[in-house]
């Protein structure tokens, strides 16, 4: 089984509204051409109002129920999903291209999403859920309306307001100081994670990433530890293991091919690395994943 990459928003359908690189949809089935598992290259915001939605992503699974908000950022692998018969919710898809030239919010949102890469779900209060529903309803109305010459600017403003609201919710629910994201320490940590996410299949040394960021390995290690509580090496290992698990679970590559794809010198070295960090061999992990 191969992993496809969804890096664009498809043509509009009857129940989906697409404005530039924004989609407001009622079901993930409305993302035309998405063959799972797929690595997404857009931000996916899911709000469950009622019922439940089971979603498998990366190497984990979550079940969303009433008032749960989930954000998946570019790079996540969406494997499968199933909604209950009484599911009611909203799906908003926003391409990263949308943010590139128009909204500075993205630079503040993405670090938050990166920090919560492993836990992108929060349960909202009734008041916060109502606020989200109101903003999403406004976005849908504006997306469908014929509008005027400033229609796109209005839609962009609504999206910006929604993302500021979401950033505030994640910050408050996780006790994160949003202002701290702008500090030099956190900026370096975020750039480090960006580099790791882009290069972890090729490079695993702290020295490599320190060189990319023009700092010493000692400074990078101390900064990352101070910012996140985890060492730079631990972050690198977590990204590599996630990629390894995805390849073992979602592709037909042999273990040797997975080892080569992740730039290990040989299968034996890869096997020892994987077992040291997960407690099982790549073969045992693949067998267990197949059984489930």
C-alpha positions in Angstrom: 0.0 0.0 0.0 1.5 3.4 -1.0 1.1 6.8 0.6 -0.1 9.5 -1.7 0.4 13.2 -1.1 -2.5 15.5 -1.2 -1.0 18.9 -2.0 -3.9 20.7 -3.6 -7.5 21.4 -3.0 -9.7 19.8 -5.6 -12.5 21.3 -7.8 -15.7 22.3 -6.0 -18.6 19.9 -5.6 -22.3 20.6 -4.8 -21.8 20.5 -1.0 -18.3 22.0 -0.8 -17.3 25.6 -1.2 -13.9 26.4 -2.5 -12.5 29.9 -2.5 -8.9 30.1 -3.7 -7.3 27.6 -1.4 -10.0 27.2 1.2 -12.6 24.4 1.4 -15.7 24.2 3.6 -17.0 20.6 3.5 -19.4 18.4 5.3 -17.5 15.2 5.0 -13.9 14.1 4.4 -15.4 12.1 1.5 -15.8 15.4 -0.3 -12.0 15.8 -0.8 -12.0 14.4 -4.3 -9.2 12.2 -5.4 -7.9 11.5 -1.9 -6.7 7.9 -1.8 -5.8 6.8 1.7 -3.4 6.6 3.3 -2.4 10.1 2.2 0.2 12.6 3.5 -1.6 16.0 3.6 -0.1 19.3 2.6 -2.9 21.5 4.0 -4.3 22.4 7.4 -7.4 20.3 8.3 -9.6 21.6 11.1 -12.3 19.3 12.3 -15.0 20.2 14.8 -17.3 17.5 16.1 -20.7 18.9 17.2 -22.5 15.7 17.8 -22.1 11.9 17.3 -18.5 10.7 16.8 -15.8 10.5 14.3 -13.0 7.9 14.4 -9.9 9.0 12.6 -6.6 7.2 12.1 -3.6 9.3 11.4 0.2 8.7 11.5 0.5 5.7 13.8 -2.3 6.6 16.2 -6.1 6.7 16.4 -8.5 9.2 18.0 -12.2 9.3 18.4 -13.8 12.7 18.3 -17.1 13.3 20.2 -19.2 16.3 21.0 -17.3 19.6 21.2 -13.9 18.2 20.3 -11.7 20.2 18.0 -8.9 18.6 16.0 -6.2 20.3 13.9 -4.0 18.3 11.5 -1.1 20.2 10.0 0.8 19.5 6.8 2.9 16.4 7.1 0.4 14.2 9.0 -0.6 11.0 7.3 -4.4 10.4 7.2 -5.0 6.7 7.1 -8.7 6.2 7.6 -11.8 7.7 9.1 -15.4 6.6 10.0 -18.3 8.8 11.1 -21.2 7.6 13.2 -24.7 7.8 11.6 -25.5 10.8 13.8 -22.2 12.6 13.3 -22.6 16.4 12.9 -19.6 18.6 12.3 -17.5 20.9 10.1 -14.4 20.3 8.1 -12.3 23.2 6.9 -9.4 22.7 4.6 -6.9 25.5 4.1 -3.9 25.2 1.8 -0.6 26.6 3.2 -0.4 28.5 -0.1 -3.3 30.6 1.2 -1.2 31.9 4.1 2.0 32.5 2.1 1.3 36.0 0.9 -1.6 37.3 2.9 -1.9 36.2 6.5 0.9 36.5 9.1 -1.2 34.3 11.4 0.3 31.2 9.9 3.7 32.0 11.4 2.1 32.0 14.8 -0.2 29.1 14.3 2.2 26.5 12.9 4.6 26.5 15.9 1.6 25.7 18.1 0.6 22.9 15.8 4.1 21.6 15.8 4.3 21.5 19.5 1.0 19.5 19.6 2.0 17.3 16.7 1.3 14.2 18.9 -1.8 15.6 20.5 -3.8 17.8 18.2 -7.2 17.4 19.9 -8.8 19.6 22.6 -12.3 19.4 24.1 -14.0 22.8 24.1 -16.3 24.3 26.6 -19.9 24.9 25.5 -19.2 28.6 25.0 -16.0 28.0 23.0 -17.7 25.4 20.8 -20.5 27.9 20.1 -18.0 30.5 19.1 -16.3 28.0 16.7 -19.7 27.0 15.2 -20.6 30.7 14.7 -17.3 31.5 12.9 -17.6 28.4 10.7 -21.2 29.2 9.8 -20.1 32.7 8.8 -17.3 31.3 6.7 -19.7 29.0 4.9 -22.1 31.7 4.2 -19.5 34.0 2.8 -18.0 31.2 0.7 -21.3 30.4 -0.9 -22.5 33.9 -1.4 -22.0 35.8 -4.8 -20.7 38.7 -2.8 -19.0 41.9 -4.1 -15.6 43.0 -5.2 -14.2 42.6 -1.7 -15.7 39.2 -1.1 -12.3 37.4 -1.1 -10.9 39.9 1.4 -13.9 39.3 3.7 -13.3 35.5 3.5 -9.6 35.9 4.3 -10.5 38.1 7.3 -12.9 35.5 8.6 -10.2 32.8 8.2 -7.7 35.0 10.0 -10.2 35.6 12.9 -10.9 31.8 13.1 -7.2 31.0 13.3 -6.5 33.6 15.9 -9.4 32.2 17.9 -8.1 28.6 17.5 -4.6 29.7 18.5 -6.1 31.2 21.7 -8.0 28.0 22.4 -5.0 25.8 22.1 -2.8 28.1 24.1 -5.3 28.3 26.9 -6.3 24.7 27.0 -2.6 23.6 27.1 -1.4 26.5 29.3 0.9 27.7 26.6 2.1 31.3 26.6 1.4 32.3 23.0 3.7 35.3 23.3 6.6 32.9 24.2 6.4 31.6 20.7 8.1 34.7 19.5 11.0 34.5 21.8 14.4 33.7 20.3 14.5 30.3 22.1 11.2 29.2 20.8 11.9 30.5 17.3 15.1 28.4 17.1 13.2 25.4 18.5 10.5 25.8 15.8 13.1 26.2 13.0 14.8 23.1 14.3 11.6 21.1 14.1 11.0 22.4 10.6 14.4 21.2 9.5 14.0 17.8 11.2 10.6 17.2 9.6 12.0 18.0 6.2 15.3 16.1 6.5 14.8 13.3 9.1 14.7 10.6 6.4 18.3 11.6 5.4 20.0 13.1 8.5 19.9 12.0 12.1 22.8 13.9 13.7 22.4 17.0 15.9 25.5 18.4 14.3 23.8 18.5 10.9 20.8 20.5 12.1 23.0 22.8 14.1 25.0 23.5 11.0 21.7 24.2 9.0 20.7 26.7 11.7 24.1 28.3 12.1 24.5 27.5 15.8 26.8 25.1 17.7 25.4 21.6 18.5 25.8 22.4 22.2 23.8 25.6 21.9 21.1 23.8 19.8 20.8 20.9 22.3 20.6 23.3 25.3 18.0 25.5 23.6 15.8 22.6 22.4 15.9 21.0 25.9 15.0 24.3 27.5 12.2 25.0 25.1 10.6 21.5 25.1 11.9 19.3 27.9 13.2 16.9 25.3 16.7 16.8 23.8 17.4 17.5 20.1 18.4 13.9 19.7 15.1 12.7 21.1 13.1 14.9 18.7 15.1 13.6 15.8 14.6 10.0 16.9 10.8 10.6 17.3 10.5 11.9 13.7 12.6 9.0 12.3 10.6 6.4 14.2 7.3 7.9 13.0 8.5 7.8 9.4 9.7 4.2 9.9 6.4 3.1 11.4 4.5 4.7 8.6 6.6 3.0 5.9 6.4 -0.4 7.7 2.7 -0.1 8.3 1.4 1.6 5.1 3.7 0.4 2.3 4.8 -2.9 0.7 8.5 -2.0 1.1 10.8 -4.7 2.5 12.5 -3.9 5.8 15.8 -3.6 3.8 14.0 -1.1 1.5 12.7 0.9 4.5 16.2 0.9 5.9 17.6 2.2 2.7 14.9 4.8 2.3 15.7 6.2 5.8 19.4 6.3 4.9 20.6 3.7 7.4 23.9 1.9 6.5 22.3 -1.5 6.6 19.2 -3.4 7.7 20.9 -4.7 10.9 21.7 -1.1 12.0 18.2 0.0 11.3 16.7 -3.0 13.2 18.8 -2.3 16.3 17.9 1.4 16.2 14.2 0.7 15.8 14.2 -2.0 18.6 16.1 0.3 21.0 13.5 3.0 20.6 10.3 1.0 20.3 11.1 -2.2 22.2 10.3 -4.4 19.2 11.9 -5.3 15.9 10.7 -3.8 12.6 9.3 -7.2 11.6 7.4 -7.6 14.9 6.0 -4.1 14.6 4.8 -4.8 11.0 3.2 -8.1 12.1 1.4 -6.4 14.9 0.2 -3.6 12.7 -1.1 -6.1 10.2 -3.0 -8.0 12.9 -4.8 -4.9 13.9 
